[in-house]
Amino acid sequence: MCSAFMQTLTAILSSPWFLIIWAALVIPCQIVLIRDLTRNNTHLMSLMKVVWVLTVLYSGPFGLLVYWRCGRKEIPDDGLWRRAFRSVAHCYSGCGMGEIVGLIIAVGLLQLGNWGTAAITFTLAYVAGYALTVGPLLQGGEKLGTALKDAVISETPSIAVMEVVAIGVDMTLAGEAGLGDIRFWSSLIVSLTCGLIAAYPVNVLLIRKGVKEGMMDPRMTDHAHHH
């Protein structure tokens, strides 16, 4: 049963139609997102606009749904679940970029095995996710040492879960696929969204416990950054 499922999944991920359909979904989603950001939600912090563009780039319709329900000033209220989605999207945008760059370097340039690929990808994803947190804290007036400490405490659990799941799924699905293989890219697409979903409950818990504040309510038009 399991091997038959994996064979079917591998066949789907190896088909060029997977990437064609994915592009056909992502492009309209990006157009809808950018139109809404420029017409209705221009007040959002520029960082959060980048976060939403990257989230939709990685997760297509699912990313757009998260933005639509949690990231716009039109939301009816702002509870824990919406704050956690904004928080995990913020983490995801940086980590995803780090993961993509890490995989291209490890597989394409260095041609490393699984453990080397995992180590480089995890490191770059962590650094990118971490930088996306430290930057706004410094802009908000925090000292470097405090910002670094805050970022380590608040982001490490989320990034760790996100990347262990994403890298694990990617390596399972991609197998020995290289940069020229369709399966390399399609497995990366699937793995990114798996990482986002896995890290969501971690963010709910971190916000509930007061370890992180989550990203600010998009209905508030001031540009203060809460973490």
C-alpha positions in Angstrom: 0.0 0.0 0.0 2.7 2.4 1.1 5.1 1.6 -1.8 2.2 1.9 -4.3 1.3 5.3 -2.9 5.0 6.4 -3.1 5.2 5.2 -6.7 2.1 7.2 -7.7 3.4 10.2 -5.8 6.8 10.0 -7.5 5.2 9.7 -10.9 3.1 12.8 -10.2 6.1 14.8 -9.0 8.2 13.7 -12.0 5.6 15.0 -14.5 6.1 18.4 -16.1 2.4 18.9 -15.7 2.9 19.3 -12.0 5.1 22.4 -12.5 2.9 23.7 -15.3 -0.3 23.4 -13.2 1.6 24.9 -10.2 2.7 27.9 -12.2 -0.9 28.3 -13.5 -2.1 28.5 -9.9 0.7 30.6 -8.4 0.7 33.4 -11.1 -3.0 34.4 -10.7 -2.7 34.1 -6.8 0.3 36.5 -7.0 -1.7 38.9 -9.1 -4.7 38.8 -6.7 -2.3 39.3 -3.7 -0.4 42.3 -5.2 -3.6 44.0 -6.4 -5.0 43.7 -2.9 -1.8 44.9 -1.2 -1.6 47.9 -3.5 -5.3 48.9 -3.5 -6.6 47.9 0.0 -3.6 47.2 2.3 -0.9 49.7 1.4 -0.6 50.5 5.1 1.0 47.1 5.9 4.7 47.2 6.8 6.9 46.7 3.8 8.4 43.6 5.4 4.9 42.0 5.8 4.2 42.7 2.1 7.4 40.8 1.2 6.3 38.0 3.6 3.0 37.6 1.9 4.5 37.7 -1.6 7.0 34.9 -0.7 4.3 32.9 1.2 2.1 32.9 -1.9 5.1 32.1 -4.1 5.9 29.0 -2.0 2.4 27.9 -1.3 0.2 29.3 -4.0 -3.6 29.1 -3.2 -2.9 28.0 0.3 -0.6 31.0 0.9 -3.2 33.3 -0.5 -5.9 31.8 1.7 -3.7 32.5 4.8 -3.2 36.1 3.7 -6.9 36.6 2.9 -8.1 35.2 6.3 -5.3 36.6 8.5 -3.2 39.3 6.9 -5.6 42.0 5.6 -7.2 44.9 7.4 -10.6 43.5 6.3 -10.4 40.6 8.8 -13.4 40.7 11.2 -11.4 40.1 14.4 -7.9 39.1 15.4 -7.5 36.0 17.6 -4.8 33.6 18.4 -5.2 31.5 15.3 -4.8 34.5 13.0 -1.8 35.8 14.8 -0.2 32.4 14.7 -0.7 32.3 10.9 0.9 35.7 10.4 3.7 34.6 12.7 4.4 31.4 10.9 4.2 33.1 7.5 6.8 35.6 8.7 9.1 32.7 9.7 8.3 30.8 6.5 9.2 33.5 4.1 12.8 33.7 5.4 13.3 30.0 5.9 11.9 29.1 2.5 14.3 31.4 0.8 17.2 29.9 2.9 16.0 26.4 2.1 15.8 27.0 -1.7 19.3 28.6 -1.8 20.7 25.9 0.5 19.3 23.1 -1.8 20.6 24.7 -4.9 24.1 25.1 -3.4 24.2 21.7 -1.8 22.8 19.6 -4.6 23.7 21.7 -7.7 27.1 23.2 -6.8 28.6 20.9 -4.2 26.7 17.7 -5.1 26.6 16.6 -1.5 24.8 13.5 0.0 21.7 13.7 2.1 23.4 14.6 5.4 25.5 17.4 3.9 22.5 18.7 2.0 20.4 18.7 5.2 23.1 20.5 7.2 23.7 23.3 4.6 19.9 23.7 3.9 19.0 23.8 7.6 21.8 26.3 8.4 20.8 28.7 5.6 17.1 28.4 6.4 17.8 29.2 10.0 20.0 32.1 9.3 17.5 33.6 6.8 14.5 33.1 9.2 16.6 34.6 12.0 17.7 37.6 10.0 14.1 38.4 9.1 13.3 38.6 12.8 16.5 40.5 14.0 16.2 43.2 11.2 12.8 44.6 12.3 13.8 44.4 16.0 16.9 46.6 15.3 14.7 49.0 13.2 12.4 49.2 16.2 15.3 50.4 18.4 16.4 47.2 20.2 20.1 46.8 20.8 21.8 44.1 18.8 22.5 41.8 21.7 18.8 42.0 22.9 17.5 41.5 19.4 19.7 38.4 18.8 18.6 36.9 22.1 14.9 37.6 21.5 15.1 36.1 18.0 16.9 32.9 19.2 14.3 32.3 22.0 11.2 33.2 19.9 12.1 31.7 16.5 14.3 28.6 17.1 11.4 26.2 18.0 9.4 27.3 15.0 12.3 27.2 12.5 13.5 23.8 13.8 10.1 22.1 13.4 9.5 23.8 10.0 12.9 22.8 8.6 13.1 19.2 10.0 9.7 18.5 8.4 10.4 20.4 5.1 13.9 18.9 4.6 12.7 15.4 5.6 9.8 15.5 3.2 12.0 17.0 0.4 14.6 14.3 0.7 12.1 11.5 0.9 10.3 12.7 -2.2 13.2 14.0 -4.3 15.4 11.0 -3.7 18.6 11.4 -5.9 17.0 14.0 -8.2 19.3 16.8 -9.3 18.7 20.4 -10.3 17.8 19.4 -13.9 15.1 17.0 -12.7 11.4 18.1 -12.5 11.1 16.0 -9.3 13.8 18.2 -7.5 11.6 21.3 -7.9 8.2 19.7 -7.4 9.4 18.0 -4.2 10.7 21.3 -3.0 7.2 22.9 -3.6 5.4 20.2 -1.6 8.0 20.2 1.2 7.8 23.9 1.8 4.0 23.8 2.5 4.5 20.7 4.7 7.0 22.8 6.8 4.5 25.7 7.1 1.7 23.4 8.3 4.0 21.6 10.8 5.2 24.9 12.3 1.8 26.4 12.7 0.8 24.7 16.0 4.3 25.6 17.3 3.5 29.2 16.7 0.1 28.9 18.4 1.8 27.5 21.5 4.6 30.1 21.5 2.1 33.0 21.3 -0.2 31.4 23.9 2.7 30.9 26.3 3.9 34.5 25.7 7.2 33.5 24.2 6.4 35.6 21.1 3.7 38.2 20.5 3.0 37.4 16.9 2.9 39.9 14.1 0.7 42.9 14.7 -3.0 43.2 13.8 -3.2 44.3 10.1 -6.2 46.5 11.0 -3.9 48.8 13.0 -2.4 51.3 10.6 0.6 52.4 12.7 3.8 50.7 11.7 5.0 49.5 15.1 6.4 46.0 15.0 5.4 43.6 17.7 7.2 40.4 18.1 
